[in-house]
Amino acid sequence: MKSLRVRLGVLGLALLTGFAGPTAASAAQAAPSPTVEEQRLGRAAPQEILRRSGFDSAAPRLARALEAARSYEEARRTVTREGTRLWRRAVDRAQGRGPAEYEGREALPWKGGGGRRAGLSRDDDRPLYWARLGMTREVRTWEPEFGLTDGQRAALLDGLERASRGQDTIGYPRGKGLKRILLTGFDPFTLDRDIRISNPSGATALALDGTVIETADGPARIETAVFPVRWQDFARGTVERALRPHLPKVDLFTTVSQGRVGRFDIERTNGAWRGGFEDNDNVGRTETVPVSDPASQPQWTTTTLPYAAIAAAQTGRFPVYDNTSVTEIPAGGTQPVVRPDGPTPGSTARAGGGGDYLSNEIAYRATLLRDRLGLHGTLPGGHVHTPVLQFGAGNTTEVTDPEFVRNRLDIIAQVKAILRVAAEAS
């Protein structure tokens, strides 16, 4: 664990300045080992997901391209190109363009489905997640003849992460009459509990990226990006860097993550506290959310989404709640107290409506950025928690089943309906 923190620290320092220019080869360092997250790739479920989706070709393709690179600059262009290709491929697959998997693959048994299925459903977000990890592992362990410094390797990884998450390709057509909506999702997480896990927020991002929905006020274009489940990336400002250029230009934004079983929550309040739960690299953080200018940092931020209208609308089969509960240390107190109706004046945050993990943190960071940009009164934005994506009854080993797919499709459709209601109410 100590060596992991050292590597993440080096990575954080390098990314403060973006892509670093090449330095003398004599400064090159030995390639680091794969991360905890990358090491899960060798397990059976990730390999099956990659094989059945055809995304097992992404990492070998990048490896071949890197071997052909003769300079750091060429490698930088390579990882950005291949990262963007992966994101576009995942979006196309989710939206019905191109093959769901490579032709000619041997059918695999689906024990719970009464037959044999070769591919995974198009709505699946997991091929993107596992393929990206295969690609980052290639970059992390690559040792070119011309040598790489730690800073250069960190910059290559950063470029690959941003490109393969859609963060570099957010863009809206010019002209009037088109509303602009920005939505973010997350990678799968808690993979040591169940390596098969999918995240419906990430699947929603893939399904809706670049799509247009019709509202009572006209069309609305949706652009999306996906974020990692890693504390250190958030501390380095990945959320602010991705969202800052776009919030002043959009009409609505929402961060989305997986929440509780059987329900949607529109989170009213977000708290400035990290509760210590381990991330995808098995690292925990218990502290105040680290942001720039901490002297002006509030303990709480609030949604500006039209929560009442969303909760009242018929958007799908799952109930939608306006969640006002938080956990706070009251002013003058020492112990946390649950407040069903929101925080009291002068209190210290211990959990927002969305908890004290990275879903609360992305909501806190996005809404704090909105407020610091002076947009609180004009830009609707906040956080939507989806239901937990569940497998079918009795499925404890298969990577998919019909009920699992139905649940994910229903969640995606309901998020889309929620966006329509929010756009019309705003």
C-alpha positions in Angstrom: 0.0 0.0 0.0 2.9 2.4 0.7 4.4 1.9 -2.7 0.9 2.6 -4.3 0.7 5.9 -2.5 4.2 6.8 -3.6 3.2 6.1 -7.2 0.0 8.1 -6.9 1.9 11.0 -5.4 4.3 11.1 -8.3 1.4 10.9 -10.7 -0.4 13.8 -9.0 2.7 16.1 -9.1 3.2 15.4 -12.8 -0.3 16.1 -13.8 -0.4 19.6 -12.3 1.3 20.9 -15.4 -0.3 18.6 -18.0 1.7 17.0 -20.7 5.4 17.5 -19.9 7.9 18.0 -22.6 10.6 15.3 -23.1 13.7 15.4 -21.0 17.0 13.6 -21.2 16.7 9.8 -21.5 19.1 9.5 -18.6 16.4 10.7 -16.3 14.1 7.8 -17.3 12.9 5.5 -14.5 12.0 1.9 -14.4 8.4 1.2 -15.4 6.1 0.8 -12.3 4.0 -2.2 -11.6 0.3 -2.4 -12.5 -2.0 -0.8 -10.0 -4.4 -2.8 -7.7 -7.2 -1.8 -10.2 -5.2 -3.1 -13.2 -4.3 -6.3 -11.4 -8.0 -7.4 -11.4 -7.8 -7.7 -15.2 -6.5 -11.3 -15.0 -9.6 -12.7 -13.3 -12.1 -14.7 -15.3 -15.0 -12.3 -15.4 -13.1 -9.3 -16.8 -11.6 -11.6 -19.5 -15.0 -13.0 -20.4 -16.5 -9.5 -20.6 -13.7 -8.3 -22.9 -13.8 -11.4 -25.1 -17.6 -11.4 -25.5 -17.7 -7.7 -26.4 -14.7 -7.8 -28.7 -12.9 -5.1 -26.6 -10.1 -7.5 -25.8 -8.4 -6.1 -28.9 -8.0 -2.6 -27.5 -5.0 -3.1 -25.2 -3.0 -5.2 -27.8 -3.7 -2.5 -30.4 -2.3 0.2 -28.2 0.8 -2.0 -27.3 1.6 -2.4 -31.0 1.2 1.3 -31.6 3.5 2.2 -28.7 6.1 -0.2 -29.9 6.2 1.7 -33.2 6.6 5.0 -31.4 10.1 6.5 -31.7 9.7 9.5 -29.4 7.8 10.7 -26.4 5.8 13.1 -28.6 4.8 10.3 -30.9 3.7 8.2 -27.9 1.7 11.1 -26.6 -0.2 11.4 -29.8 -0.7 7.6 -29.9 -2.3 7.3 -26.4 -4.6 10.2 -27.1 -5.7 8.8 -30.4 -6.3 5.3 -29.0 -8.1 6.6 -26.0 -10.5 8.6 -28.1 -11.0 5.6 -30.4 -11.9 3.5 -27.3 -14.5 6.1 -26.1 -16.0 6.4 -29.5 -16.2 2.7 -30.0 -17.9 2.3 -26.6 -20.4 5.0 -27.4 -21.1 3.6 -30.9 -21.7 0.1 -29.5 -24.1 1.4 -26.8 -26.1 3.4 -29.4 -26.4 0.5 -31.9 -23.6 1.4 -34.3 -21.1 -1.2 -35.5 -21.0 -4.8 -34.3 -21.9 -5.7 -30.8 -18.9 -8.1 -30.8 -16.5 -9.4 -33.4 -18.0 -11.8 -35.9 -17.0 -15.4 -35.8 -16.4 -15.7 -32.1 -17.3 -19.0 -30.5 -20.6 -19.0 -28.6 -20.3 -19.1 -24.9 -22.8 -20.9 -22.6 -25.2 -18.7 -20.7 -26.2 -21.0 -17.9 -29.0 -18.9 -16.5 -30.5 -18.1 -19.9 -31.3 -21.5 -21.3 -29.1 -21.1 -24.4 -25.8 -20.0 -25.8 -24.9 -16.4 -26.3 -21.8 -15.0 -28.0 -22.0 -11.4 -27.1 -23.0 -9.0 -24.3 -25.9 -6.6 -24.7 -24.9 -3.2 -26.2 -25.9 -1.3 -23.1 -23.1 -2.8 -21.1 -20.5 -0.3 -19.7 -18.0 -2.9 -18.5 -16.2 -3.5 -21.8 -15.0 0.2 -21.7 -13.9 -0.1 -18.1 -11.9 -3.2 -18.5 -10.4 -2.3 -21.9 -9.2 1.0 -20.5 -7.5 -0.7 -17.6 -5.8 -3.0 -20.1 -4.6 0.1 -22.0 -3.4 1.9 -18.9 -1.5 -1.2 -17.8 0.3 -1.2 -21.2 1.4 2.4 -20.7 2.3 1.9 -17.1 4.6 -1.0 -17.8 6.0 0.1 -21.2 9.7 0.6 -21.4 10.7 2.3 -24.7 14.3 2.4 -25.9 14.3 6.2 -25.7 13.3 6.1 -22.1 10.5 7.8 -20.1 10.7 9.9 -17.0 8.1 9.5 -14.3 6.6 12.8 -15.3 6.3 11.7 -19.0 4.7 8.4 -18.1 2.2 10.1 -15.8 1.3 12.6 -18.6 0.8 9.7 -21.0 -1.6 8.0 -18.5 -3.4 11.3 -18.0 -3.9 11.8 -21.7 -5.2 8.2 -22.1 -7.6 8.6 -19.1 -9.1 11.9 -20.3 -9.5 10.7 -23.9 -11.0 7.3 -23.1 -13.5 8.9 -20.7 -15.0 11.4 -23.2 -13.7 14.3 -21.2 -11.8 15.8 -24.2 -14.6 15.4 -26.7 -17.5 17.3 -24.9 -18.9 19.8 -27.5 -22.2 21.2 -28.7 -23.3 22.5 -32.1 -23.4 26.2 -32.5 -26.6 28.1 -33.0 -29.7 29.0 -31.1 -32.7 26.9 -30.3 -30.8 24.0 -28.9 -30.6 23.4 -25.1 -27.3 22.0 -23.8 -27.2 19.3 -21.1 -24.1 17.9 -19.5 -24.2 14.5 -17.7 -21.4 12.5 -15.9 -21.2 8.9 -14.9 -18.8 6.6 -13.0 -16.8 3.4 -13.5 -17.9 0.2 -11.8 -16.8 -0.1 -8.2 -16.7 -2.4 -5.1 -15.2 -5.0 -7.5 -13.6 -7.0 -4.7 -17.2 -7.8 -3.5 -18.3 -8.8 -7.0 -16.0 -8.6 -10.0 -19.0 -8.7 -12.3 -20.4 -5.3 -11.3 -21.6 -2.8 -13.8 -22.4 0.9 -13.1 -25.7 2.1 -14.6 -24.4 5.7 -14.5 -21.5 4.8 -16.8 -23.9 2.9 -19.0 -26.2 5.9 -19.1 -23.3 8.2 -20.2 -22.5 5.9 -23.1 -26.1 5.5 -24.2 -26.8 9.3 -24.1 -23.6 10.9 -25.3 -24.2 13.1 -28.3 -27.9 12.3 -28.4 -30.8 14.8 -28.7 -34.0 14.6 -26.7 -37.2 16.5 -27.6 -38.6 18.7 -24.9 -41.6 21.0 -24.7 -39.2 23.9 -25.3 -37.4 22.3 -28.2 -34.5 19.9 -28.7 -31.8 19.4 -26.1 -28.3 17.9 -26.9 -26.7 15.7 -24.2 -22.9 15.4 -23.8 -21.4 13.0 -21.3 -18.2 12.0 -19.6 -17.2 9.2 -17.2 -15.0 9.6 -14.1 -12.9 7.1 -12.1 -13.7 5.8 -8.6 -10.3 7.0 -7.1 -9.9 9.5 -4.4 -6.5 10.8 -5.7 -7.9 11.7 -9.1 -10.5 13.9 -7.5 -7.9 15.5 -5.3 -5.9 16.4 -8.4 -8.9 18.3 -9.8 -10.1 16.0 -12.5 -13.7 17.0 -12.1 -13.0 20.8 -12.2 -10.7 20.5 -15.1 -13.3 18.6 -17.2 -16.3 20.7 -16.2 -15.0 24.2 -15.9 -14.9 25.0 -19.6 -18.5 23.8 -20.1 -20.6 24.9 -17.2 -20.9 28.5 -18.3 -22.2 27.3 -21.7 -24.8 24.6 -20.7 -28.4 25.0 -19.7 -28.4 22.0 -17.3 -26.0 19.6 -15.7 -26.3 16.5 -13.6 -23.7 14.2 -12.1 -25.1 10.6 -11.8 -24.0 7.6 -9.8 -25.4 4.4 -8.4 -27.2 4.7 -5.1 -29.7 2.7 -3.2 -31.7 -0.4 -4.1 -35.0 0.1 -5.9 -35.1 3.9 -6.0 -33.8 7.1 -7.6 -32.7 10.0 -5.3 -32.4 13.7 -6.3 -29.8 14.7 -3.7 -30.7 18.1 -2.2 -27.5 18.8 -0.3 -23.8 17.8 -0.7 -21.3 17.7 2.1 -17.6 18.6 2.2 -16.5 15.3 3.8 -14.7 12.1 2.7 -15.8 9.1 4.8 -12.9 6.8 4.2 -14.5 4.0 2.1 -11.9 2.4 -0.1 -11.8 3.3 -3.8 -11.0 1.1 -6.8 -7.3 1.0 -5.8 -8.2 0.0 -2.2 -7.2 3.4 -0.9 -9.4 5.2 1.7 -9.6 8.9 2.6 -11.1 10.4 5.7 -10.9 14.1 5.5 -12.5 17.3 4.4 -12.9 17.3 0.6 -9.7 18.9 -0.7 -10.4 21.9 -3.1 -8.6 25.0 -4.2 -9.0 28.0 -2.0 -10.0 26.0 1.1 -10.4 29.2 3.1 -13.6 30.0 1.2 -14.8 26.4 1.1 -18.4 25.9 2.3 -19.4 22.8 4.3 -22.5 22.3 2.2 -23.6 22.9 -1.4 -27.2 22.5 -2.7 -28.8 21.3 -5.9 -30.4 23.7 -8.3 -32.2 20.9 -10.2 -36.0 21.2 -10.2 -36.2 18.4 -7.6 -39.9 18.8 -6.9 -40.9 18.5 -10.5 -38.7 15.5 -11.1 -40.0 13.7 -8.0 -43.6 14.4 -9.0 -43.2 13.2 -12.6 -43.9 9.7 -13.9 -40.4 8.9 -15.4 -40.3 5.1 -15.1 -40.8 2.1 -12.9 -38.5 3.2 -10.1 -39.8 5.7 -7.5 -37.9 9.0 -7.4 -37.3 10.8 -4.1 -36.3 14.3 -3.1 -33.7 13.3 -0.6 -33.1 16.0 2.0 -31.3 14.0 4.7 -27.7 14.8 5.8 -25.3 13.9 8.6 -23.7 16.8 10.4 -21.8 17.8 13.6 -24.0 20.6 14.9 -22.4 24.0 15.7 -20.8 23.6 19.1 -21.2 19.9 19.0 -18.8 17.0 18.8 -20.9 14.0 17.6 -22.5 13.4 14.2 -26.3 13.7 14.0 -28.6 12.7 11.2 -30.8 15.6 10.0 -33.7 14.4 7.9 -34.5 18.0 6.7 -31.0 19.1 5.8 -28.1 20.8 7.6 -28.5 23.4 10.4 -26.7 26.7 10.5 -22.9 26.5 11.3 -22.8 22.7 11.2 -19.9 20.6 9.9 -20.5 18.1 7.2 -20.2 14.4 7.8 -22.4 13.1 4.9 -24.4 14.7 2.2 -27.7 13.3 1.0 -25.6 11.1 -1.3 -23.3 9.9 1.5 -19.6 10.5 2.1 -18.1 8.7 -0.9 -17.2 9.9 -4.4 -20.8 10.2 -5.6 -21.3 12.9 -2.9 -17.9 14.4 -3.8 -18.5 14.8 -7.5 -21.8 16.5 -6.7 -20.1 18.7 -4.1 -17.3 19.6 -6.5 -19.6 20.3 -9.5 -22.0 22.4 -7.6 -19.2 24.3 -5.8 -17.7 25.0 -9.2 -21.1 26.2 -10.4 -21.3 28.6 -7.4 -17.7 29.9 -7.8 -18.5 30.6 -11.4 -21.4 32.8 -10.3 -24.0 30.5 -11.8 -26.0 29.4 -8.7 -29.0 31.4 -9.6 -29.0 30.7 -13.4 -27.8 27.1 -14.0 -29.8 24.1 -12.9 -27.5 21.4 -11.7 -27.1 18.7 -9.0 -26.8 15.0 -8.5 -29.0 12.0 -9.4 -28.6 8.6 -7.7 -29.8 5.7 -9.6 -31.0 2.4 -8.2 -28.4 -0.3 -7.6 -28.1 -2.5 -10.7 -29.0 -6.0 -9.7 -28.5 -9.4 -11.3 -31.4 -11.8 -11.7 -32.4 -13.9 -8.8 -30.1 -16.8 -8.3 -27.3 -15.5 -10.6 -24.1 -15.5 -8.5 -21.6 -16.5 -11.2 -22.7 -15.4 -14.7 -21.6 -12.0 -16.0 -25.0 -11.2 -17.4 -28.6 -12.4 -17.4 -32.0 -11.1 -18.8 -33.1 -9.4 -15.7 -29.7 -7.7 -15.3 -30.0 -6.3 -18.8 -33.6 -5.2 -18.3 -32.8 -3.4 -15.1 -29.9 -1.5 -16.7 -32.1 -0.5 -19.8 -34.9 0.7 -17.5 -32.5 2.8 -15.4 -31.0 4.4 -18.6 -34.5 5.1 -19.9 -35.5 6.7 -16.6 -32.5 8.9 -16.4 -33.3 10.1 -19.9 -36.9 10.9 -18.8 -35.6 12.7 -15.7 -33.4 14.9 -18.0 -36.4 15.8 -20.1 -38.5 16.8 -17.1 -35.6 18.8 -15.7 -35.0 20.6 -19.0 -38.7 21.5 -19.3 -39.1 22.6 -15.7 -36.0 24.7 -15.9 
